[in-house]
Amino acid sequence: MTPTAAHSEGHPPMTAHPRGSALLADPLLNKGTAFTGAERAAFGLEGLLPAAVETLDEQMERVHRELLRYDKPLNRHILLRQLQDTNEVLFYRLVTSHLEEVLPIVYTPTVGEACRRFSEIYRRPRGLFLPYEDRHRFRELLCNRPNHDVDVVVVTDGQRILGLGDQGVGGMGIPIGKLSLYTAIGGIHPARTLPVLLDAGTDNEDLLADERYLGRRRPRVVGPEYDELVEAFVSAVEAELPGTLLQWEDFATAHARPILSRYRDRLLTFNDDIQGTAAVVLGALTTAGEVGGVPLRDQRFVVLGAGSAAIGVADMIRTALVADGVGEADAPGRFWFVDVDGLLTADRTGLSPEQRVYARGDAAGLRGAGGGAPGLADVVREVRPTALIGLSTARGAFTEDIVRGMAAHCDRPVIFPLSNPTSRSEADPADLARWTDGRALVASGSPYPPLLVGGRSVPVAQANNVYVFPAIGLAVTAARATRVTDGMMVAAGRAVGRFAAAHTSGDGGPALLLPPLARMREAAREVALAAALAAVDDGVAPVADEAALRAAIESAQWEPAYSG
């Protein structure tokens, strides 16, 4: 009898031979009180565990009750992380069984506070920390990874964590959280995931002055030194983990798109902030268009914020518009971008090439207060948009006057305050519902309680990237894709919308702009199938038909259960 971690068909079992305390200390092999009497005798566990033998579900309910005893989300987050570090099967059974309840604790919004206080609540190492000084040894450090075979790597440099800015080494909370959802929702085996923190330093003065800070206590490296750091990491991944999916996460705007552009044709890679966010927004917009009777190709988009995520959303929508028959030259004209300096116009200096695509050359008729650059209120008043999207981290930017003005010219205004965490959201969905008499079609970046509209409870769709990135991991693993293409991301976004539409109640109840959180794991399979089919169409995966891909996806999706 040999202890083995639970595994899915298509992955070899991870056989190990620890005994006694060493077995209990391995989170992938540990069953805790679920070890049977025979197993306790065989593995030297007698006397190390209390007498009771529990089933996995009994363990889960016990831990769930303990979780509910904590009233602060951060304390619940810490408890779940400790559970993950001691018994991963139990952790994932709890998360998958109570996904809607646990998701805001494992990830947004609670993960933001966990990142901010990372050094304070640090308990046990997870993943790899790669400091700038060791850049010439990154391949050697990668060899120290806990498990040899890796399907997905999530990497950050901690510079732009959610809407909180530079969190330095605390940014590691994001790759850990993301990969937890790759497993809980996408079904990627937990042993085949690897979180990575590129420690380039930090420019957060509070962290630099904090004697408890656990990261590199120096200002961030910039320019050629920063590029050298990233290149060293990519080269190490190419050498040690060829064919592994690499997700870039929470990099600053100045770095995010250049990194993606530089490496997307060299690696199996994507940027979740640019492409994942965009695909989810596309899915919600697709559903909103069906509900409101205004198809995507007829929408007018005002976007607040012009960073990498906002531009990525526009690029994804623009690709979909062209696929729907809008001319390539005409598609950028459906967007009006507003940032802290006002409307993006062709005569502005300092715009990136990606921003300049959307800079307006026809804004002569738009004037801001006092003759300055037109701001959000001016643009909404003149453009009369059908869709208002916020990725600005400017709390409360969607004011009552702006929203009421938009609603006066639009029967079902589409309003997406997408900035994270909740403290940075452009509007509270409850206010949006009140200001539009319940007509607004809303998706938010963070979770909000249901709204009461017309006497009915209306769930607020959370445009969380979790609808897409776990499915992309599942798709590339099952389809053996070698690249992540724009076509795959667009297909994923549209599949999100289709799943939501298919699961909207037929009793006249409120429409769902995004799939119900409780059915995310099921949705992931459909989204993965759409992305896998697109990978075949784009020539980046071996030819396979829909039936074969569906079977491969179901086989690849790991289930949290004890073996033996």
C-alpha positions in Angstrom: 0.0 0.0 0.0 1.6 3.3 -1.1 0.2 6.8 -0.4 -0.6 8.6 -3.6 -2.1 12.1 -4.1 -5.4 12.2 -5.9 -4.9 12.4 -9.6 -7.0 12.7 -12.8 -6.9 10.4 -15.7 -4.3 11.6 -18.2 -1.8 12.5 -15.4 0.4 9.8 -13.8 -0.1 9.3 -10.1 2.5 11.1 -8.0 3.9 8.1 -6.0 5.8 8.9 -2.9 7.0 6.9 0.1 6.9 9.2 3.2 5.8 7.8 6.5 4.7 9.1 9.8 5.0 12.8 10.4 6.6 13.4 7.0 3.4 12.0 5.3 1.2 14.3 7.4 3.4 17.2 6.5 2.9 16.7 2.7 -0.3 18.6 1.7 -0.7 16.6 -1.5 -0.6 13.2 0.3 -2.0 14.1 3.7 -5.6 12.8 4.5 -5.5 13.8 8.1 -8.3 12.0 10.0 -9.5 10.3 6.8 -6.6 7.8 7.0 -8.1 4.5 7.7 -7.0 2.1 10.5 -5.1 0.0 7.9 -3.4 3.0 6.4 -2.4 4.3 9.8 -0.7 1.0 10.6 0.9 0.7 7.2 2.3 4.3 7.1 3.5 4.7 10.7 0.6 7.0 11.7 -0.6 5.2 14.7 -0.6 7.5 17.7 -0.2 10.6 15.5 -3.9 11.1 14.9 -7.0 11.1 17.0 -9.0 7.9 17.0 -11.9 9.1 14.9 -11.8 8.2 11.2 -13.7 10.7 9.0 -14.8 10.8 5.4 -13.7 13.7 3.2 -17.2 15.2 3.3 -17.2 15.0 7.1 -13.9 16.7 7.3 -15.2 19.4 4.9 -18.2 20.1 7.0 -16.2 20.4 10.1 -13.8 22.9 8.5 -16.7 24.8 7.0 -18.3 25.2 10.4 -14.9 26.5 11.7 -14.6 28.9 8.8 -18.0 30.4 9.6 -16.9 31.2 13.2 -14.6 33.9 11.9 -16.3 37.2 11.2 -13.4 38.9 9.4 -12.8 38.0 5.8 -9.0 38.1 6.2 -9.1 35.7 9.1 -11.1 33.3 6.9 -8.6 33.8 4.1 -5.7 32.9 6.5 -7.6 29.8 7.7 -8.1 28.6 4.1 -4.5 29.2 3.2 -3.4 27.1 6.2 -5.8 24.4 5.1 -4.3 24.5 1.6 -0.8 24.1 3.1 -1.8 21.0 5.2 -4.4 19.1 3.1 -4.9 20.3 -0.5 -7.6 17.7 -1.3 -9.7 18.9 1.6 -9.1 22.5 0.7 -10.3 22.0 -2.9 -13.3 19.9 -1.8 -14.3 22.8 0.4 -13.8 25.4 -2.3 -15.6 23.5 -5.0 -18.5 22.6 -2.7 -19.0 26.2 -1.5 -17.6 28.1 -4.4 -19.9 31.1 -4.4 -19.3 31.6 -0.7 -15.6 31.0 -0.6 -14.5 32.7 -3.9 -14.5 36.2 -2.4 -12.4 34.9 0.5 -9.8 33.0 -1.6 -9.7 35.8 -4.2 -11.1 39.3 -4.7 -11.8 41.3 -2.7 -10.1 39.6 0.3 -6.9 38.7 -1.5 -6.1 42.5 -1.8 -5.9 42.8 1.9 -3.9 39.6 2.1 -1.4 41.0 -0.3 -1.2 44.3 1.6 -0.5 42.4 4.8 1.5 39.5 3.2 4.6 39.9 5.3 2.5 40.1 8.5 0.5 37.0 7.9 3.2 34.9 6.1 3.2 31.3 7.4 4.7 28.9 5.0 6.5 29.2 1.6 4.5 28.4 -1.6 5.9 28.8 -5.1 9.2 30.5 -6.1 10.6 33.9 -5.2 13.1 35.1 -7.8 15.1 38.2 -6.8 16.8 40.4 -9.3 20.3 39.6 -7.9 19.8 35.9 -8.8 18.7 36.6 -12.4 21.7 34.6 -13.8 20.7 31.6 -11.7 16.9 31.5 -12.5 17.1 28.1 -14.2 18.9 26.7 -11.2 16.2 28.2 -8.9 13.5 26.8 -11.1 15.0 23.4 -10.5 14.0 23.9 -6.8 10.3 23.9 -7.7 8.2 21.6 -5.5 7.0 19.4 -8.3 8.8 18.5 -11.6 5.8 18.5 -14.0 4.0 21.9 -14.3 1.1 22.7 -16.5 0.6 26.4 -15.5 2.8 29.1 -14.1 1.4 32.4 -12.9 4.0 35.2 -12.4 3.8 38.7 -11.1 6.3 41.4 -10.1 3.9 42.8 -7.6 3.9 46.3 -9.1 0.2 46.8 -9.8 -1.8 44.6 -7.5 -5.5 45.0 -8.2 -6.2 48.7 -7.5 -3.8 48.9 -4.6 -0.6 49.6 -6.6 2.9 48.4 -5.7 2.8 45.7 -3.1 6.2 44.3 -3.7 6.7 40.7 -2.5 3.1 40.8 -1.2 2.0 40.5 -4.8 2.7 36.7 -4.4 -0.8 36.4 -3.0 -2.2 36.9 -6.5 -0.4 34.0 -8.2 -1.3 31.8 -5.3 -4.9 32.8 -5.4 -5.1 32.6 -9.2 -3.7 29.1 -9.3 -6.1 28.0 -6.6 -8.9 28.8 -9.0 -7.1 27.1 -11.9 -7.5 24.0 -9.8 -10.9 24.6 -8.2 -12.6 25.7 -11.4 -10.5 24.6 -14.3 -9.5 21.3 -12.7 -5.7 21.7 -13.2 -4.0 19.3 -10.8 -2.7 21.3 -7.8 0.7 19.6 -8.1 1.1 20.9 -11.6 0.8 24.6 -10.8 3.6 27.0 -9.9 3.2 30.6 -8.5 6.2 32.9 -9.1 7.1 36.3 -7.8 9.8 38.3 -9.7 11.3 40.4 -6.9 12.4 43.6 -8.7 12.2 45.6 -5.5 9.5 48.0 -4.5 8.8 51.8 -4.8 6.2 51.6 -2.0 7.8 53.8 0.7 5.7 52.2 3.5 7.1 48.8 2.6 10.7 50.0 2.3 10.4 51.5 5.8 8.7 48.4 7.3 11.2 46.3 9.2 8.8 43.3 8.8 8.8 43.5 5.0 9.9 40.2 3.6 10.9 41.2 0.1 13.9 42.9 -1.5 14.1 46.2 0.4 15.4 48.3 -2.5 13.7 50.5 -5.2 12.5 48.7 -8.3 14.9 48.1 -11.0 14.0 49.9 -14.2 14.9 50.2 -17.9 17.4 47.7 -19.3 17.9 46.1 -15.9 14.1 45.3 -15.6 14.1 43.9 -19.2 17.1 41.7 -18.3 15.2 40.4 -15.3 12.1 39.4 -17.4 14.2 37.9 -20.2 16.2 35.9 -17.6 12.9 34.4 -16.3 11.5 33.7 -19.7 14.8 32.0 -20.8 14.7 29.9 -17.6 11.1 28.8 -18.3 11.9 27.9 -21.9 14.8 25.7 -20.7 13.2 24.1 -17.7 9.5 24.1 -18.5 9.0 24.1 -22.2 5.4 24.0 -23.3 4.1 25.2 -19.9 1.4 27.9 -19.9 2.7 31.1 -18.5 0.3 33.7 -17.3 1.4 37.3 -16.6 -0.4 38.9 -13.8 -0.7 42.4 -12.3 2.2 44.0 -14.2 2.3 47.8 -14.4 0.8 49.3 -17.6 4.2 50.4 -18.8 5.4 46.8 -18.8 2.3 44.6 -19.3 1.6 45.0 -23.0 5.3 45.2 -24.1 6.0 42.0 -22.3 3.0 40.3 -23.9 3.9 41.6 -27.4 7.5 40.5 -26.9 6.8 36.9 -25.8 3.4 35.9 -27.1 4.8 34.3 -30.3 7.7 32.8 -28.4 5.9 31.1 -25.5 2.6 29.5 -24.6 1.5 32.7 -22.7 -1.1 35.3 -22.1 -1.8 38.3 -19.9 -4.9 37.9 -17.8 -5.3 41.6 -17.1 -5.2 42.4 -20.8 -6.8 39.3 -22.4 -8.7 37.6 -19.6 -10.5 40.7 -18.4 -11.4 41.5 -22.0 -12.8 38.1 -22.7 -15.1 38.2 -19.7 -16.3 41.7 -20.5 -17.0 40.6 -24.1 -19.1 37.7 -22.7 -21.1 40.1 -20.4 -21.5 42.6 -23.3 -22.8 39.8 -25.6 -25.4 38.8 -23.1 -26.3 42.4 -22.3 -26.8 43.1 -26.0 -29.3 40.2 -26.3 -31.2 41.3 -23.2 -31.3 45.0 -24.2 -31.9 44.4 -27.8 -28.8 46.3 -29.0 -26.3 43.9 -30.6 -22.6 44.4 -30.1 -22.0 45.9 -33.5 -24.5 48.7 -32.7 -23.1 49.7 -29.3 -21.2 52.9 -28.5 -18.6 52.4 -25.8 -17.3 55.0 -23.4 -14.3 53.7 -21.4 -13.0 55.3 -18.2 -9.4 54.4 -17.8 -6.8 53.9 -20.6 -4.4 51.4 -19.0 -3.4 48.0 -20.3 -6.6 46.3 -19.0 -8.9 49.0 -20.6 -7.1 48.9 -23.9 -7.1 45.1 -23.8 -10.9 45.2 -23.4 -11.3 47.5 -26.3 -9.0 45.4 -28.5 -11.0 42.3 -27.7 -14.3 44.0 -28.4 -12.9 45.5 -31.6 -11.8 42.0 -32.8 -15.3 40.7 -32.1 -16.9 43.7 -33.9 -14.8 43.0 -37.0 -15.9 39.3 -36.9 -19.5 40.6 -36.7 -19.1 42.6 -39.9 -17.8 46.0 -38.8 -15.0 47.3 -41.0 -11.6 47.2 -39.5 -11.1 50.9 -40.1 -14.5 51.7 -38.6 -14.3 49.6 -35.4 -12.0 51.9 -33.4 -14.5 54.7 -33.9 -17.0 52.9 -31.7 -14.9 53.8 -28.6 -14.3 57.0 -26.6 -11.6 56.7 -24.0 -11.3 59.0 -21.0 -8.4 59.0 -18.5 -7.3 61.4 -15.8 -6.4 64.0 -18.4 -9.7 63.8 -20.2 -10.7 62.4 -23.6 -7.9 60.6 -25.6 -7.5 62.8 -28.6 -5.2 62.6 -31.6 -3.4 65.9 -30.7 -2.4 64.6 -27.2 1.3 63.7 -26.7 2.6 60.8 -24.7 0.1 58.2 -25.8 1.3 54.7 -26.4 0.8 53.1 -29.8 -2.0 51.0 -28.4 -3.8 54.1 -26.9 -3.3 56.0 -30.1 -5.5 53.5 -32.0 -8.4 54.9 -30.1 -7.4 58.6 -29.9 -10.2 60.7 -31.4 -9.5 62.9 -34.3 -13.1 64.2 -34.4 -13.4 65.8 -30.9 -13.5 69.4 -32.1 -17.1 69.7 -31.0 -16.4 68.4 -27.5 -15.3 70.9 -24.8 -14.7 70.4 -21.2 -15.5 72.8 -18.3 -13.7 76.1 -18.9 -12.7 75.1 -22.4 -10.3 72.4 -21.2 -10.1 68.8 -22.3 -13.5 67.1 -22.1 -14.0 64.8 -19.1 -16.3 61.8 -18.6 -19.4 63.9 -18.0 -18.8 65.9 -21.2 -18.2 62.8 -23.3 -21.3 60.9 -22.0 -23.4 64.0 -22.6 -22.3 64.4 -26.2 -21.7 60.8 -27.3 -24.9 59.3 -25.6 -23.2 55.9 -25.2 -25.0 52.6 -24.9 -22.2 51.1 -22.8 -20.1 52.7 -20.0 -17.1 50.7 -18.9 -14.9 51.6 -15.9 -11.3 50.3 -15.5 -9.9 53.4 -13.8 -9.7 52.6 -10.1 -11.4 56.0 -9.6 -13.9 55.4 -6.8 -17.4 56.9 -7.5 -16.4 58.2 -10.9 -19.8 57.1 -12.3 -21.8 59.8 -10.6 -25.6 60.2 -10.4 -25.6 63.0 -12.9 -23.6 61.0 -15.4 -25.6 57.9 -15.0 -29.0 59.6 -15.1 -27.9 61.5 -18.2 -26.9 58.3 -19.9 -30.1 56.6 -19.0 -32.2 59.5 -20.4 -31.0 58.5 -23.9 -30.7 54.7 -23.5 -33.5 52.3 -22.6 -31.2 49.6 -21.1 -27.8 51.3 -20.3 -24.9 48.9 -20.0 -22.8 50.0 -17.1 -19.8 48.0 -15.9 -17.8 49.4 -12.9 -15.0 46.9 -13.2 -12.2 48.3 -11.0 -11.0 46.2 -8.0 -11.2 46.0 -5.1 -14.6 47.3 -4.0 -13.0 50.4 -2.5 -11.9 51.4 -6.0 -15.1 50.7 -7.9 -16.5 53.4 -10.1 -20.0 52.9 -8.7 -22.1 50.8 -6.4 -24.5 48.7 -8.4 -27.3 49.6 -5.9 -26.9 53.2 -6.9 -26.9 52.3 -10.6 -30.2 50.5 -10.2 -31.7 53.4 -8.3 -30.6 56.0 -10.7 -31.9 54.1 -13.7 -35.1 52.8 -12.2 -33.7 49.3 -12.4 -33.1 49.5 -16.2 -29.3 49.3 -16.1 -27.5 46.1 -17.1 -24.7 45.9 -14.6 -21.5 43.9 -14.2 -19.0 44.8 -11.5 -15.4 43.9 -10.8 -15.9 42.9 -7.2 -18.8 40.9 -5.6 -21.8 42.8 -4.5 -25.1 41.6 -2.8 -28.2 41.1 -5.0 -30.3 44.1 -5.9 -34.0 44.4 -5.3 -35.6 45.6 -8.5 -39.3 45.6 -9.1 -39.8 43.4 -6.1 -37.4 40.7 -7.3 -33.9 39.9 -6.3 -31.4 40.5 -9.1 -27.9 39.1 -8.8 -25.1 41.4 -9.7 -22.9 39.8 -12.3 -19.2 39.9 -11.2 -17.0 40.3 -14.3 -14.3 38.2 -12.7 -11.5 36.8 -14.9 -12.2 33.5 -13.2 -14.8 32.8 -15.9 -11.9 32.6 -18.5 -8.4 31.9 -17.2 -9.0 28.5 -15.6 -10.8 27.4 -18.8 -7.8 28.6 -20.9 -5.5 26.5 -18.7 -7.8 23.5 -19.1 -8.1 24.1 -22.9 -4.4 24.3 -23.6 -3.7 21.3 -21.4 -6.4 19.1 -23.0 -5.8 20.3 -26.6 -2.0 20.4 -26.3 -1.9 23.9 -27.7 1.4 25.6 -28.3 0.2 29.2 -28.3 -2.7 31.3 -26.9 -4.3 33.2 -29.8 -6.7 36.2 -29.9 -9.2 33.8 -31.6 -9.1 31.5 -28.5 -9.8 34.4 -26.2 -12.7 35.7 -28.3 -14.1 32.2 -28.5 -13.8 31.9 -24.7 -15.6 35.2 -24.2 -18.4 34.4 -26.5 -18.8 31.0 -24.8 -19.1 32.7 -21.4 -22.0 34.7 -22.8 -23.7 31.6 -24.4 -23.5 29.7 -21.1 -25.0 32.6 -19.2 -27.9 33.0 -21.7 -28.6 29.2 -21.6 -28.9 29.3 -17.9 -31.1 32.3 -17.5 -34.4 31.4 -16.0 -37.4 31.2 -18.3 -39.9 32.4 -15.7 -39.5 36.1 -16.5 -36.8 36.5 -13.8 -33.8 38.7 -14.2 -31.3 37.8 -17.0 -27.8 36.7 -16.0 -25.1 38.6 -17.8 -22.6 36.0 -16.6 -22.9 32.4 -15.5 -23.9 31.7 -11.9 -20.9 31.4 -9.7 -22.1 28.0 -8.4 -21.8 26.6 -11.9 -18.4 27.9 -12.8 -16.8 24.5 -12.9 -19.4 23.3 -15.4 -19.0 26.6 -17.4 -15.2 26.1 -17.5 -15.7 22.9 -19.5 -17.8 24.7 -22.1 -15.5 27.7 -22.3 -12.4 25.4 -22.5 -14.1 23.5 -25.4 -14.7 26.7 -27.3 -11.1 27.8 -26.8 -9.7 24.4 -27.7 -11.7 24.4 -31.0 -10.4 27.8 -31.8 -6.9 26.6 -31.1 -7.4 23.9 -33.7 -8.8 26.4 -36.1 -5.9 28.7 -35.6 -3.4 25.9 -36.2 -1.8 26.0 -32.7 -3.1 22.6 -31.6 -3.2 19.1 -33.2 -6.3 18.5 -35.3 -9.1 17.0 -33.2 -12.9 17.0 -33.5 -15.3 18.4 -30.9 -16.1 15.0 -29.4 -12.4 14.2 -28.9 -11.7 17.6 -27.4 -14.6 17.3 -25.0 -13.4 13.9 -23.9 -9.9 15.2 -23.4 -11.2 18.2 -21.3 -13.3 15.9 -19.1 -10.4 13.6 -18.6 -8.0 16.5 -17.7 -10.3 18.1 -15.1 -9.1 16.9 -11.7 -11.6 16.1 -8.9 -10.6 16.6 -5.3 -10.9 13.1 -3.8 -8.7 10.9 -1.8 -7.1 8.0 -3.6 -6.7 4.5 -2.2 
